[in-house]
Amino acid sequence: MIDYIKGKLISKKVTSIVIEAGGLGYSISTTAGATERIGNTGDEVNISVHLHIKDNPFSVMLYGFQDENERECFRQIISVSGIGPKTALGILSAIKYTELIDMISRGNYTPLTAIPGVGKKTAERLAMELKDKIGKIEPEQGSVVMNHGKLGELSKASEVISALMVLGYNRLEADKMVKSVSTRKDFMDLLPEEIIREILRGK
C-alpha cells in the first residue's frame, strides 16, 4: 500500500498533478483542496495518496489529498454502495471535507444533490451510512504548502472548464458555468480551485 508520495512537482492542473519520485512520474488525481495547497511546479512536495485498483476493466489510479483526514473521508465515501472514486473526488472538490462532516452530522444532505453523480437517493444513502463513521474524523494541519499563484483569465477559464469536464460535465455545460462567474469583479483574484468550488456550490 502506498501511503504518500514525496518528490518534485512536475505539473499541476486543477484536478491532477504529476510528481517525479525515484525516477518515476506519478500522475495523481486530486481534490480541489489538495491542488490548491500543494505548492508550485518545481517544489519538493509531499502528498497523502490512495491507491485504487479496479478489476474490470483493469486500471490503477492514484488519488491525492490535502491531509490524511481528507483521504480517510474519501475512503469512507467510496465505501458507500454506488459511489465510486470519481464521484467521491467531485464531492470533496465541491465541499470541504470539514463541511461535509458537519452536514452529515446534522443530517443535512441537500447540498450534495447539486454535485454530478449525486442524486437525492445517493445523498440520503451517503448521509445514513456515514453518520456514525465520518464524525470521528477530526481536522488536522495539512503537510502541503498553499499556492497563491494566479493565471491569466483565458488560461484560468480553460483550466476550470477542463476540470469540470473531468468531474462529469460536458463541454457546453462547463463553458456555460464558467461564463456565469467570469463577470464577477473578483474573478481574476480567485484561484481555479476556488472558482470550481463556487460553481459546484451554486454560487
Stockholm file with secondary structure:
# STOCKHOLM 1.0

chainA/1-203         MIDYIKGKLISKKVTSIVIEAGGLGYSISTTAGATERIGNTGDEVNISVHLHIKDNPFSVMLYGFQDENERECFRQIISVSGIGPKTALGILSAIKYTELIDMISRGNYTPLTAIPGVGKKTAERLAMELKDKIGKIEPEQGSVVMNHGKLGELSKASEVISALMVLGYNRLEADKMVKSVSTRKDFMDLLPEEIIREILRGK
#=GR chainA/1-203 SS CCCEEEEEEEEECSSEEEEEETTEEEEEEECHHHHHHSCCTTCEEEEEEEEEEETTTTEEEEEEESSHHHHHHHHHHHTSTTCCHHHHHHHHHHSCHHHHHHHHHHTCCGGGGGSTTCCHHHHHHHHHHHHHHHTTCCCCCCSSCCCCCCCCHHHHHHHHHHHHHHTTCCHHHHHHHHHHHHTSTTGGGSCHHHHHHHHHTTC
#=GC SS_cons         CCCEEEEEEEEECSSEEEEEETTEEEEEEECHHHHHHSCCTTCEEEEEEEEEEETTTTEEEEEEESSHHHHHHHHHHHTSTTCCHHHHHHHHHHSCHHHHHHHHHHTCCGGGGGSTTCCHHHHHHHHHHHHHHHTTCCCCCCSSCCCCCCCCHHHHHHHHHHHHHHTTCCHHHHHHHHHHHHTSTTGGGSCHHHHHHHHHTTC
//
